[in-house]
Amino acid sequence: MRPGIAGMGWVTPLGRGVEEVWNRLVRGDEATAQIISGNEGTKSYQAFLVPGDALKNLPLHPRLRRASAISRFAAAAGLDAIAQAKSMNLNIDPERLGLVFAVSNGGVTYTKRFYHGIVESGAQSASPLLFPETVFNAPASHLAAILGVNGASYTVVGDGSVGILGIKMASELLETGAVDYCLVVAAEEADWVLCDAYHKWRLTKSSPPIEPFFDPPHGTILSEGAGAVLLGAEGNVKVVSINTGGNFSHQRNAPEVVERILRDLHDQTADIVASANGTFVDLAERDAIRKQAPDSLVYSPKPALGESVGAGALWQVIIAAQALASKRLPPVLHSDGRAGLRFSTGAEEAGSAAIVSSCGLNQQAAGLRLSI
Amino acid sequence: MSSFNGLDVTNDKTRVAVVAAGMVSPLGFGLEDTLLSLRKATDCVTPVSRFDVTHCRCKTAAQISDERLLGRRKTGRKKARLHRASHMMIAALAELFEDDADFQPEVTIIGTTSGGMSYGEDYYRALQRHENLRRSPEWIANYPPQKPVLDAQNEFGISAPCFVIANACASGTNAIGRAFECVRSGKYDRVLTGGYDAISELVFVGFDSLQAATPEKCRPFDRDRTGMVLGEGAAVLALENFDIALQRRATILGEIVGYGISTDNHHLTQPDPSGTGPKRAMEQALKSAGCAPDQVDYINAHGTATLFNDAAEGKAIAELFGDVPVSSTKSMIGHSLGAAGAIEAVICLLALQSQFLPPNINFRAPDPNVALNIVANESRDAKVDIALSNSFGFGGTNASVLIQKVAA
């Protein structure tokens, strides 16, 4: 069985809604970075944040009353994907709906606040309201409660490629007949402490733009938001093949893993939606594409949307699905013309298949191929 | 082919063998140590030594000695940077490969709740206090939940894709359940699964803040229970297509025959008092195994000793199974969160192999509202052919796996 994409939802720094964000990407828009300051240090960072009005029509559900930003992003994207499927008269029975939530850093803001209380004032001041929101599966729990899912719900944690792993798990749940539909949601929230950590990890740069495929890499900028993909039997865009990839113990081994994935997924007509983000990932993907898919049209959304880590791969999947449906890719922004790749300018006609290549920042890589 | 316990496995689904296992927990390093400690009903709960608990209501946990854990590690700067959780996973995996060196997984599915949390604490504390942040890149790189799994895989030259399930305290059982489904579907022949978690201040204080942790002894299902204690550890299981395992003459420790998962939307941290969530997971596990409730000989309960969990779980067990023997081994080793389901699955394997019921220690008086047949305070010999292991977690995730003995 090749699962189809029956609905999608998207919450990004460029706004909310698949059509809205897609149109802005196609126009060549890029998100505006905002300055994040923290109480923990004097240094400030820039990150791409979800605009405040993006969540204005989120349902008034008791579970979201105290929920963190990541839970709200996940709920908004998940509910939009279900709404899109329902608008096509699909009958989504919560009893037969599975949920897979993919995440990397999780509810950092509440985790930080909770631990800050312990560090500053001692254990006796720790908030019992915050603690439950720090667990990785809190967003999935809230979304399951809103949707009435009472069966399979899994939270999968990994690096930037975790969204692909989530789609793999969902596909297998569909294949075994455990569910009729499976909603895959990936989300992340940006916080000063994350910006500081990735800065100390020497992966970020101080200000935009993100310039993909430069050698040496210039650094990335973090972002936040969520993506949701509802998988089922319906949908014109099909998930044809998934490669859950492998692990690289050193950054220098990443090209080999990415190349293996591309070799497995490649089809001459496929365009590539890459995860290049201004880090070592770019060189891994550049070398792999040069060897395995030198003629493919290449697009990376990260200069426009930022590096949303756990949500990143699902954003790429949404872009790939939109590219197949609309026969075009957005233009790559700020790329290095000397990279030897065929970058999308926005003018080319997209192919009938698209590969999502996702190389994470912490040792995992995966990919998938969609077709229409 | 029907299995010897008479379960209805005449369908075309692939049978799933457990061909090797490894475990490190406060009960000991390895299955042999663990069995001895279970038989002796060892209480592994001691005063917390890893961080300051002066202002906590609970001051105890079941902890793994660093001397023994880190004493095992090979020298080298890279190894020295690894999180304790990585060392736990490496120790557990080492035992698994001692049992079956030929096992090469196609995929790895591991449960955890908090990954390398204590490294996140080190980083934040240093940041907050303007201390030396020289080690911050190593703290940050080793903090993510997939890292201990990848470290353990690297140690043994495994490059299988790695799924880390973080379904709170049900993570370990969910991981085993998913791994079971992968092999059972016929898509995979060999899957490495299990769970891990290392104790951390944030999680300890978190449970304390909820008043879910007890200042007294941990007494699951007791009338006077007052809450849980935390634990830590790692356990891994090698799952393989049963027929392939037989063909290569692998030692088969047991067979996983059923798995159930449900989501209880009552509350983020509290189960529906009716017990419907746990009951649905157990019913599904029975259904997927083609097993009747009266065929189950032993239940290793989630049994955290909190008022709410034990009431809901006890009600569900009593309604479904009547007086089947039940114990919560968390009374001995505390609640090791993402590792708990994996550790308890291995304990079930030991019960099946050694034909005994692991004890529920610190038990004084039955709860009049929970009619269960508790294996109170001492292990006892018994005929155990089929065992059920339960794990339930924050977020309302409930998971159950059924494991059966395999004829010698």
HADDOCK unambig.tbl for C-alpha pairs under 7 A between the chains (distance, minus, plus):
assign (segid A and resid 40 and name CA) (segid B and resid 127 and name CA) 6.41 0.50 0.50
assign (segid A and resid 40 and name CA) (segid B and resid 128 and name CA) 5.40 0.50 0.50
assign (segid A and resid 115 and name CA) (segid B and resid 202 and name CA) 6.30 0.50 0.50
assign (segid A and resid 119 and name CA) (segid B and resid 125 and name CA) 6.72 0.50 0.50
assign (segid A and resid 122 and name CA) (segid B and resid 55 and name CA) 6.84 0.50 0.50
assign (segid A and resid 123 and name CA) (segid B and resid 55 and name CA) 5.55 0.50 0.50
assign (segid A and resid 123 and name CA) (segid B and resid 56 and name CA) 6.07 0.50 0.50
assign (segid A and resid 123 and name CA) (segid B and resid 205 and name CA) 6.09 0.50 0.50
assign (segid A and resid 124 and name CA) (segid B and resid 55 and name CA) 5.53 0.50 0.50
assign (segid A and resid 124 and name CA) (segid B and resid 56 and name CA) 6.39 0.50 0.50
assign (segid A and resid 126 and name CA) (segid B and resid 209 and name CA) 6.07 0.50 0.50
assign (segid A and resid 127 and name CA) (segid B and resid 209 and name CA) 6.44 0.50 0.50
assign (segid A and resid 128 and name CA) (segid B and resid 206 and name CA) 6.75 0.50 0.50
assign (segid A and resid 128 and name CA) (segid B and resid 209 and name CA) 5.06 0.50 0.50
assign (segid A and resid 128 and name CA) (segid B and resid 210 and name CA) 5.07 0.50 0.50
assign (segid A and resid 131 and name CA) (segid B and resid 206 and name CA) 5.48 0.50 0.50
assign (segid A and resid 132 and name CA) (segid B and resid 269 and name CA) 6.83 0.50 0.50
assign (segid A and resid 135 and name CA) (segid B and resid 168 and name CA) 6.72 0.50 0.50
assign (segid A and resid 136 and name CA) (segid B and resid 166 and name CA) 6.19 0.50 0.50
assign (segid A and resid 137 and name CA) (segid B and resid 166 and name CA) 6.41 0.50 0.50
assign (segid A and resid 137 and name CA) (segid B and resid 167 and name CA) 5.66 0.50 0.50
assign (segid A and resid 137 and name CA) (segid B and resid 168 and name CA) 6.62 0.50 0.50
assign (segid A and resid 137 and name CA) (segid B and resid 395 and name CA) 6.47 0.50 0.50
assign (segid A and resid 138 and name CA) (segid B and resid 395 and name CA) 5.89 0.50 0.50
assign (segid A and resid 141 and name CA) (segid B and resid 268 and name CA) 6.83 0.50 0.50
assign (segid A and resid 141 and name CA) (segid B and resid 395 and name CA) 4.67 0.50 0.50
assign (segid A and resid 141 and name CA) (segid B and resid 396 and name CA) 6.89 0.50 0.50
assign (segid A and resid 145 and name CA) (segid B and resid 265 and name CA) 4.95 0.50 0.50
assign (segid A and resid 149 and name CA) (segid B and resid 263 and name CA) 6.91 0.50 0.50
assign (segid A and resid 150 and name CA) (segid B and resid 262 and name CA) 5.65 0.50 0.50
assign (segid A and resid 150 and name CA) (segid B and resid 263 and name CA) 4.32 0.50 0.50
assign (segid A and resid 150 and name CA) (segid B and resid 264 and name CA) 6.08 0.50 0.50
assign (segid A and resid 151 and name CA) (segid B and resid 261 and name CA) 6.25 0.50 0.50
assign (segid A and resid 151 and name CA) (segid B and resid 262 and name CA) 4.37 0.50 0.50
assign (segid A and resid 151 and name CA) (segid B and resid 263 and name CA) 5.31 0.50 0.50
assign (segid A and resid 152 and name CA) (segid B and resid 261 and name CA) 5.83 0.50 0.50
assign (segid A and resid 152 and name CA) (segid B and resid 262 and name CA) 5.90 0.50 0.50
assign (segid A and resid 152 and name CA) (segid B and resid 263 and name CA) 6.79 0.50 0.50
assign (segid A and resid 153 and name CA) (segid B and resid 263 and name CA) 6.79 0.50 0.50
assign (segid A and resid 154 and name CA) (segid B and resid 165 and name CA) 6.79 0.50 0.50
assign (segid A and resid 154 and name CA) (segid B and resid 167 and name CA) 6.24 0.50 0.50
assign (segid A and resid 155 and name CA) (segid B and resid 165 and name CA) 5.68 0.50 0.50
assign (segid A and resid 155 and name CA) (segid B and resid 166 and name CA) 5.30 0.50 0.50
assign (segid A and resid 155 and name CA) (segid B and resid 167 and name CA) 5.69 0.50 0.50
assign (segid A and resid 156 and name CA) (segid B and resid 163 and name CA) 6.69 0.50 0.50
assign (segid A and resid 156 and name CA) (segid B and resid 164 and name CA) 5.54 0.50 0.50
assign (segid A and resid 156 and name CA) (segid B and resid 165 and name CA) 4.63 0.50 0.50
assign (segid A and resid 156 and name CA) (segid B and resid 166 and name CA) 5.92 0.50 0.50
assign (segid A and resid 157 and name CA) (segid B and resid 145 and name CA) 6.85 0.50 0.50
assign (segid A and resid 157 and name CA) (segid B and resid 164 and name CA) 5.41 0.50 0.50
assign (segid A and resid 157 and name CA) (segid B and resid 165 and name CA) 6.25 0.50 0.50
assign (segid A and resid 157 and name CA) (segid B and resid 166 and name CA) 6.48 0.50 0.50
assign (segid A and resid 158 and name CA) (segid B and resid 146 and name CA) 5.74 0.50 0.50
assign (segid A and resid 158 and name CA) (segid B and resid 164 and name CA) 6.72 0.50 0.50
assign (segid A and resid 165 and name CA) (segid B and resid 163 and name CA) 6.99 0.50 0.50
assign (segid A and resid 176 and name CA) (segid B and resid 185 and name CA) 6.87 0.50 0.50
assign (segid A and resid 197 and name CA) (segid B and resid 140 and name CA) 6.50 0.50 0.50
assign (segid A and resid 200 and name CA) (segid B and resid 136 and name CA) 6.91 0.50 0.50
assign (segid A and resid 200 and name CA) (segid B and resid 137 and name CA) 5.94 0.50 0.50
assign (segid A and resid 201 and name CA) (segid B and resid 137 and name CA) 5.03 0.50 0.50
assign (segid A and resid 244 and name CA) (segid B and resid 161 and name CA) 5.85 0.50 0.50
assign (segid A and resid 245 and name CA) (segid B and resid 161 and name CA) 5.86 0.50 0.50
assign (segid A and resid 246 and name CA) (segid B and resid 159 and name CA) 5.87 0.50 0.50
assign (segid A and resid 246 and name CA) (segid B and resid 160 and name CA) 5.86 0.50 0.50
assign (segid A and resid 246 and name CA) (segid B and resid 161 and name CA) 4.64 0.50 0.50
assign (segid A and resid 247 and name CA) (segid B and resid 159 and name CA) 5.95 0.50 0.50
assign (segid A and resid 247 and name CA) (segid B and resid 161 and name CA) 6.73 0.50 0.50
